[in-house]
């Protein structure tokens, strides 16, 4: 649902606005931790890194948790564990909002994942504008601007924030805080446009999307995959940090002699057993198969539905072998010529 | 009740002690297991058939080899516990032939204690489950023993340390700090404890079976400025010559 309404939040009201969010739920925002950023629970605006580049784990972690206890075995019966808390995700970048929408297609379509759905419905998403760094290529994928998928979206202005309202909930928050907002002036819109133009010109990395699916169709046996097989560690870091990776593993653990929990955790298609099926057959037995698979999963399987990549740059930033997503695809394309 | 035996070969004793460190969780295990031999816990010993035998340490003497053969021959299910038993660990990393080593240390090539070159348990007998770690994660052993008691086929870990590191949202010390971390090529299961403390993985659980890519890890560490000899030593500390590049 797109509800267009623009309001302005002057700088001097920003902190009060931030504090008012607590009445809608526990506030989580990007916080600097060593050399990385992470979405953490925050109490004051001072803790928030407003100019963060990207968090290591995407906001996906609030809906599909890295480790999530689903069931508990008690007295020989499985009991469901479903506690849902109201939360506010403050400071989500456009690419991550797009990432959540890709996850929605997987987890909210039939069969609906009840855990994901409940958490999604109890979360308020407040987006924030950003400037690209050397890893970002969201502009190439059209995920650099979110039209929906948020409740409020804050765009930086020299003297405050231009706030786009994107949902009924967003309207409610704006309405309750009406005294904090002003009307948007022509000058604000000019500043907003200037910011977006400057941002648009700042991208250093571009993905050539043209005919990508056809290109991958032809490149299945490309020597480029073989070259990268030797560099890739198969460690799965790219999967763990990806906002659109959606595979999970389910394991049971004993907590005492008669009680157990069923836990699901993120899985990685780089693991040898990921493609292992009954009878011992493995449809992706080698690292080459698995390395190539990731690129097909992100860019090929269903091009009509859009790419399963939002250009956030996490896989590049956290790859120990410094493998670059765009560079791999460029090299594959080049090798076809 | 299942019959359990714990056998120690040559090691620091930590792996057997770590079982006792399960403390109150031990009582859960005693609901299913009767301990027939566990030198560190009791002088009671009953040489009979065992359902599950746990062997820790490396085979470093003729006595070790005989204990191991006994454990294998008298048990249905044999667990090689700890990196000594699964990969050879630090003892196995010492290069050279036993007589040369004796000469270097004692000045004589005589071998009255019948020492052998230290090798992991898995090189002498077939094991049903290999659980590495120096020390191993005691909860992993707990899960394994209850699984066996309930007739559940235990699941082997198939992922590197990096997976658990990311699940815990620890800062990547390799990428972000240039700390030599063997996480990408080391079998997970430790919950990335070293990285939690800001240290690099030292590879104590041995290489990820079949899947490790030490060549690439070697190049990454070289690029970070570590010299080849240092990296080579790091690679073989726990895994002997298993990581080739």
HADDOCK unambig.tbl for C-alpha pairs under 7 A between the chains (distance, minus, plus):
assign (segid A and resid 35 and name CA) (segid B and resid 176 and name CA) 6.32 0.50 0.50
assign (segid A and resid 36 and name CA) (segid B and resid 171 and name CA) 6.29 0.50 0.50
assign (segid A and resid 57 and name CA) (segid B and resid 169 and name CA) 6.94 0.50 0.50
assign (segid A and resid 66 and name CA) (segid B and resid 167 and name CA) 5.12 0.50 0.50
assign (segid A and resid 67 and name CA) (segid B and resid 167 and name CA) 6.82 0.50 0.50
assign (segid A and resid 230 and name CA) (segid B and resid 216 and name CA) 6.95 0.50 0.50
assign (segid A and resid 231 and name CA) (segid B and resid 216 and name CA) 5.32 0.50 0.50
assign (segid A and resid 233 and name CA) (segid B and resid 184 and name CA) 6.42 0.50 0.50
assign (segid A and resid 233 and name CA) (segid B and resid 212 and name CA) 6.84 0.50 0.50
assign (segid A and resid 233 and name CA) (segid B and resid 213 and name CA) 5.26 0.50 0.50
assign (segid A and resid 233 and name CA) (segid B and resid 216 and name CA) 6.53 0.50 0.50
assign (segid A and resid 235 and name CA) (segid B and resid 160 and name CA) 6.07 0.50 0.50
assign (segid A and resid 235 and name CA) (segid B and resid 162 and name CA) 6.34 0.50 0.50
assign (segid A and resid 235 and name CA) (segid B and resid 184 and name CA) 4.96 0.50 0.50
assign (segid A and resid 236 and name CA) (segid B and resid 163 and name CA) 6.54 0.50 0.50
assign (segid A and resid 237 and name CA) (segid B and resid 162 and name CA) 6.44 0.50 0.50
assign (segid A and resid 237 and name CA) (segid B and resid 163 and name CA) 6.69 0.50 0.50
assign (segid A and resid 240 and name CA) (segid B and resid 163 and name CA) 6.97 0.50 0.50
assign (segid A and resid 240 and name CA) (segid B and resid 166 and name CA) 6.29 0.50 0.50
assign (segid A and resid 253 and name CA) (segid B and resid 143 and name CA) 6.66 0.50 0.50
assign (segid A and resid 254 and name CA) (segid B and resid 143 and name CA) 6.11 0.50 0.50
assign (segid A and resid 256 and name CA) (segid B and resid 28 and name CA) 6.20 0.50 0.50
assign (segid A and resid 257 and name CA) (segid B and resid 28 and name CA) 4.92 0.50 0.50
assign (segid A and resid 271 and name CA) (segid B and resid 158 and name CA) 6.54 0.50 0.50
assign (segid A and resid 271 and name CA) (segid B and resid 159 and name CA) 6.09 0.50 0.50
assign (segid A and resid 272 and name CA) (segid B and resid 158 and name CA) 6.95 0.50 0.50
assign (segid A and resid 273 and name CA) (segid B and resid 158 and name CA) 6.81 0.50 0.50
assign (segid A and resid 318 and name CA) (segid B and resid 175 and name CA) 6.44 0.50 0.50
assign (segid A and resid 320 and name CA) (segid B and resid 174 and name CA) 6.88 0.50 0.50
assign (segid A and resid 320 and name CA) (segid B and resid 175 and name CA) 5.69 0.50 0.50
assign (segid A and resid 321 and name CA) (segid B and resid 220 and name CA) 6.47 0.50 0.50
